Amino acid sequence: MNVTLRQLTYFLALSEERHFGRAAEKVFVTQPALSMQIKDLEAALAAPLIVRAPRDIRLTPAGREVEARARRILAEVAQLEAVARQQGLVGHLNIGVIPTVAPYLLPRALPILRQTDITRDLRLREATTDVLLAAMERGQLDAVVIAAPKDAGGLTIAPLFEDRFLLAGRAERLADMRARVEDVRPLTLNPDQLLLLDEGHCLADQALEVCGMDRRHQRVDLGASSLTTLCGLVGQGFGLTFLPELALVQECAAVPDLDRLRFASPEPARQIVLACPDGSGGAWFAELTLILRGCGNELIAAARALSPLEV
């Protein structure tokens, strides 16, 4: 019995999650299927790789050795696949996108991408930034669309567009602020009124950072897992939230009672980028950058036509 790349991928997921259920979710298979592949890998290597404890999974010495080698092998395979794609958007391409960008950017970008060879096998994954970066490090993703990371070590970064934040809520909640718009700044917001996405979403982290707060300041946490859900909540009067320009047109159309207000200058913003591992980009990365940048800037322009910038 030969060792397969699938077995190594599943084993790495298990070694990172230390839990069969979570590892299975990470690689998009059922728990029995993952367990069978691990058993086959142990049989192929004639060595136990894990020790099953009641609440934990521990690696044996052989398991730690296999983990280190599997990581190198899969990284090399990812580099090999990337080299084969450097002549353009051809073959299969695995792209990750954060949840506060994907629902808005992808519907506009996909029709353009369909006109290229990329759609012969285009695979998209929507997940939070840390999940996407970890998947790219394992070679499961070729590139990711994320907010610019503070630490870009080991990454090739291509700026796509600036996405400014607006303050969103029902009109009556924003009425007093609208009368003194020059004083509306993130640091002046009442934490009791601010609703954010679940922990792990970079948009929530960015909002807390620009407000000089952390989760402990939030007395109301409704645990919204998507920006659409959050906009629906504040449109019903449940507080205020940060709304990226990228989402403005779509969310305001979906929630008629959702009003918005621009912050005083300088407006808080995030820089959306396309990132790939150093050395793995090429013509496909440059072409993908141009497509996503163009689509993103069209959405931002539409948002600024709906809610003009302060002069």
C-alpha positions as CSV (number, residue, x, y, z in Angstrom):
1,M,0.0,0.0,0.0
2,N,1.4,3.4,-1.1
3,V,1.3,6.6,0.9
4,T,-0.9,9.2,-0.9
5,L,-1.1,13.0,-0.9
6,R,-4.7,12.7,0.4
7,Q,-3.5,10.7,3.4
8,L,-0.8,13.3,4.2
9,T,-3.3,16.1,3.8
10,Y,-5.8,14.5,6.2
11,F,-3.0,13.6,8.7
12,L,-1.8,17.2,8.7
13,A,-5.3,18.4,9.4
14,L,-5.6,16.0,12.3
15,S,-2.2,17.0,13.7
16,E,-3.3,20.7,13.7
17,E,-6.8,20.3,15.0
18,R,-6.2,17.3,17.4
19,H,-9.8,16.4,16.9
20,F,-11.3,14.0,14.2
21,G,-14.5,16.0,13.8
22,R,-12.8,19.4,13.3
23,A,-10.1,17.9,11.1
24,A,-12.8,16.3,8.9
25,E,-14.5,19.6,8.5
26,K,-11.3,21.3,7.6
27,V,-10.7,19.0,4.6
28,F,-14.4,18.7,3.7
29,V,-14.9,15.0,4.3
30,T,-16.9,12.9,6.8
31,Q,-15.2,11.8,10.1
32,P,-15.3,8.1,9.2
33,A,-13.6,8.8,5.8
34,L,-10.8,10.8,7.5
35,S,-10.4,8.1,10.2
36,M,-10.1,5.4,7.5
37,Q,-7.4,7.4,5.6
38,I,-5.4,7.8,8.8
39,K,-5.6,4.1,9.5
40,D,-4.5,3.4,5.9
41,L,-1.5,5.7,6.4
42,E,-0.5,4.0,9.6
43,A,-0.7,0.6,7.8
44,A,1.3,1.9,4.9
45,L,4.1,3.1,7.2
46,A,3.8,0.2,9.6
47,A,3.8,2.5,12.6
48,P,1.2,4.1,14.9
49,L,1.1,7.9,14.3
50,I,-1.4,9.0,16.9
51,V,-2.5,8.1,20.4
52,R,-6.3,8.5,21.0
53,A,-7.1,10.0,24.4
54,P,-10.6,10.7,25.7
55,R,-10.4,14.4,25.0
56,D,-7.3,14.8,22.9
57,I,-5.2,13.4,20.0
58,R,-1.5,13.1,20.6
59,L,1.2,12.4,18.0
60,T,3.6,9.5,18.6
61,P,7.3,10.1,17.8
62,A,6.7,8.6,14.4
63,G,3.7,10.9,14.0
64,R,5.8,14.0,14.7
65,E,8.3,12.9,12.1
66,V,5.6,12.2,9.5
67,E,4.0,15.6,10.3
68,A,7.2,17.5,9.5
69,R,7.9,15.6,6.3
70,A,4.2,15.8,5.2
71,R,4.3,19.5,5.6
72,R,7.4,19.8,3.4
73,I,6.0,17.4,0.8
74,L,2.7,19.2,0.4
75,A,4.4,22.5,0.2
76,E,6.6,21.3,-2.6
77,V,3.6,19.9,-4.4
78,A,1.8,23.3,-4.1
79,Q,4.9,25.0,-5.6
80,L,5.0,22.5,-8.4
81,E,1.3,23.2,-9.3
82,A,1.9,26.9,-9.1
83,V,4.8,26.8,-11.5
84,A,2.6,24.9,-14.0
85,R,0.1,27.8,-13.9
86,Q,2.5,30.7,-14.2
87,Q,1.8,31.2,-17.9
88,G,-1.7,32.5,-17.3
89,L,-5.1,31.7,-15.8
90,V,-5.2,28.1,-16.8
91,G,-5.8,24.7,-15.2
92,H,-7.3,24.7,-11.8
93,L,-7.0,27.5,-9.3
94,N,-7.9,27.6,-5.7
95,I,-8.9,31.0,-4.3
96,G,-10.0,31.9,-0.8
97,V,-12.0,35.0,0.0
98,I,-13.0,36.5,3.4
99,P,-16.8,36.5,4.2
100,T,-17.1,40.3,4.3
101,V,-15.8,40.5,0.7
102,A,-17.0,37.3,-1.1
103,P,-20.8,38.0,-1.4
104,Y,-20.1,41.4,-2.9
105,L,-17.0,41.0,-5.1
106,L,-17.5,37.5,-6.5
107,P,-20.9,38.0,-8.2
108,R,-19.3,40.8,-10.2
109,A,-16.0,39.1,-10.8
110,L,-17.2,35.6,-11.8
111,P,-18.8,36.6,-15.1
112,I,-15.4,38.1,-16.2
113,L,-13.5,35.1,-14.9
114,R,-15.8,32.8,-17.0
115,Q,-14.4,34.5,-20.1
116,T,-10.9,33.2,-19.2
117,D,-9.4,29.7,-19.0
118,I,-9.5,30.0,-15.2
119,T,-13.0,28.6,-15.1
120,R,-11.9,25.2,-16.4
121,D,-11.5,24.4,-12.8
122,L,-12.0,27.3,-10.4
123,R,-12.4,26.4,-6.8
124,L,-13.5,29.1,-4.3
125,R,-13.4,28.9,-0.5
126,E,-15.0,31.5,1.9
127,A,-13.5,31.6,5.4
128,T,-12.0,33.9,7.9
129,T,-8.5,35.3,7.4
130,D,-6.6,32.9,9.7
131,V,-8.3,29.9,8.2
132,L,-7.5,31.1,4.6
133,L,-3.8,31.8,5.4
134,A,-3.4,28.5,7.1
135,A,-4.9,26.7,4.1
136,M,-2.6,28.6,1.8
137,E,0.4,27.7,3.9
138,R,-0.6,24.0,3.6
139,G,-0.8,24.4,-0.2
140,Q,-4.6,24.0,-0.3
141,L,-5.1,27.6,-1.7
142,D,-3.2,29.4,-4.4
143,A,-4.2,32.9,-3.4
144,V,-6.5,34.7,-1.0
145,V,-8.5,37.9,-1.0
146,I,-8.1,39.4,2.5
147,A,-7.7,42.7,4.3
148,A,-4.0,43.7,4.3
149,P,-2.3,41.8,7.1
150,K,0.0,43.5,9.6
151,D,2.6,40.8,9.0
152,A,3.1,40.0,5.2
153,G,6.2,37.9,5.7
154,G,6.4,35.2,3.1
155,L,3.6,36.7,1.0
156,T,3.4,38.5,-2.3
157,I,0.8,41.2,-1.8
158,A,-1.1,43.0,-4.6
159,P,-3.4,45.9,-3.5
160,L,-6.9,45.8,-4.9
161,F,-8.9,48.7,-3.5
162,E,-9.5,50.8,-0.4
163,D,-12.7,50.0,1.4
164,R,-13.9,52.7,3.8
165,F,-16.2,52.1,6.7
166,L,-19.5,53.8,7.3
167,L,-21.7,53.8,10.4
168,A,-25.0,52.0,9.8
169,G,-28.2,51.9,11.7
170,R,-31.8,53.1,11.7
171,A,-32.3,56.8,10.8
172,E,-33.6,57.7,14.2
173,R,-30.4,56.3,15.8
174,L,-28.2,58.4,13.5
175,A,-30.3,61.6,13.7
176,D,-28.4,63.2,16.5
177,M,-25.0,62.2,15.0
178,R,-26.0,63.6,11.6
179,A,-26.5,67.1,13.1
180,R,-22.8,67.0,14.3
181,V,-21.3,64.9,11.6
182,E,-17.9,66.6,12.0
183,D,-17.6,65.0,15.4
184,V,-18.6,61.5,14.4
185,R,-15.5,59.4,14.9
186,P,-15.0,55.8,15.9
187,L,-13.5,56.7,19.2
188,T,-16.6,58.7,20.2
189,L,-19.1,55.7,19.7
190,N,-20.9,54.3,22.6
191,P,-19.8,50.7,23.0
192,D,-23.2,49.7,24.3
193,Q,-24.7,50.5,20.9
194,L,-22.0,48.9,18.7
195,L,-22.7,45.4,17.2
196,L,-20.0,43.4,15.5
197,L,-19.5,40.1,13.8
198,D,-18.4,37.0,15.7
199,E,-14.8,36.7,16.9
200,G,-12.4,35.7,14.2
201,H,-13.8,38.0,11.5
202,C,-11.2,40.5,10.5
203,L,-13.9,43.2,10.0
204,A,-14.8,43.0,13.7
205,D,-11.2,43.1,14.7
206,Q,-10.6,46.2,12.6
207,A,-13.7,47.9,14.0
208,L,-12.6,47.3,17.5
209,E,-9.1,48.5,16.7
210,V,-10.2,51.8,15.2
211,C,-12.6,52.3,18.2
212,G,-9.8,51.6,20.7
213,M,-11.9,48.8,22.2
214,D,-11.9,45.1,22.8
215,R,-14.6,42.5,23.2
216,R,-15.0,43.3,26.9
217,H,-16.4,46.7,26.0
218,Q,-19.3,45.1,24.1
219,R,-22.2,44.6,26.4
220,V,-24.5,43.3,23.7
221,D,-23.1,40.6,21.5
222,L,-25.7,38.9,19.2
223,G,-23.1,36.6,17.6
224,A,-23.9,37.5,14.0
225,S,-21.9,35.4,11.6
226,S,-22.4,37.4,8.4
227,L,-22.6,41.0,7.5
228,T,-26.0,40.5,5.9
229,T,-27.4,39.2,9.3
230,L,-25.8,42.1,11.1
231,C,-27.3,44.7,8.7
232,G,-30.7,43.1,9.2
233,L,-30.3,43.4,12.9
234,V,-29.3,47.1,13.0
235,G,-32.0,47.8,10.4
236,Q,-34.5,46.6,12.9
237,G,-33.1,49.0,15.5
238,F,-30.6,46.7,17.3
239,G,-27.8,49.1,17.7
240,L,-25.2,50.4,15.2
241,T,-22.5,48.7,13.1
242,F,-19.6,49.3,10.7
243,L,-20.6,48.9,7.1
244,P,-17.9,48.6,4.4
245,E,-18.4,50.6,1.2
246,L,-18.0,47.3,-0.7
247,A,-21.3,46.1,0.8
248,L,-23.2,49.4,0.9
249,V,-25.3,49.2,-2.3
250,Q,-26.3,45.5,-1.8
251,E,-27.1,45.7,1.9
252,C,-29.0,49.0,1.7
253,A,-31.2,47.5,-1.1
254,A,-31.8,44.4,1.0
255,V,-32.7,46.4,4.2
256,P,-34.7,49.5,3.3
257,D,-34.6,50.8,6.9
258,L,-30.8,50.7,7.0
259,D,-29.4,54.2,7.1
260,R,-25.8,55.2,7.0
261,L,-23.5,58.0,7.9
262,R,-19.9,58.7,6.9
263,F,-17.3,59.3,9.6
264,A,-15.5,62.5,9.9
265,S,-12.1,62.7,8.1
266,P,-9.9,60.7,8.2
267,E,-12.5,57.9,7.6
268,P,-11.6,54.5,8.9
269,A,-10.8,52.0,6.1
270,R,-9.3,48.7,5.2
271,Q,-7.1,47.9,2.3
272,I,-8.3,44.8,0.4
273,V,-5.4,42.8,-1.2
274,L,-4.7,39.6,-3.2
275,A,-2.0,37.5,-1.6
276,C,-0.1,34.4,-2.6
277,P,3.0,32.7,-1.2
278,D,6.3,34.3,-2.3
279,G,7.6,32.7,-5.5
280,S,4.2,31.1,-6.5
281,G,2.7,34.0,-8.4
282,G,3.1,34.7,-12.1
283,A,1.0,35.8,-15.1
284,W,-2.2,34.3,-13.5
285,F,-1.7,36.3,-10.3
286,A,-1.2,39.6,-12.3
287,E,-4.3,38.9,-14.4
288,L,-6.4,37.9,-11.4
289,T,-5.3,41.1,-9.7
290,L,-6.5,43.3,-12.6
291,I,-9.9,41.6,-12.7
292,L,-10.5,41.8,-9.0
293,R,-9.2,45.3,-8.7
294,G,-11.4,46.5,-11.5
295,C,-14.5,44.9,-10.0
296,G,-13.8,46.2,-6.6
297,N,-13.3,49.7,-7.7
298,E,-16.6,49.6,-9.6
299,L,-18.4,48.6,-6.4
300,I,-16.6,51.3,-4.4
301,A,-17.6,53.9,-7.0
302,A,-21.2,52.8,-6.8
303,A,-21.1,53.1,-3.0
304,R,-19.7,56.6,-3.2
305,A,-22.4,57.6,-5.7
306,L,-25.0,56.4,-3.2
307,S,-23.3,57.9,-0.2
308,P,-20.9,60.7,-1.4
309,L,-17.7,61.5,0.2
310,E,-17.6,64.6,2.3
311,V,-16.0,67.5,0.4
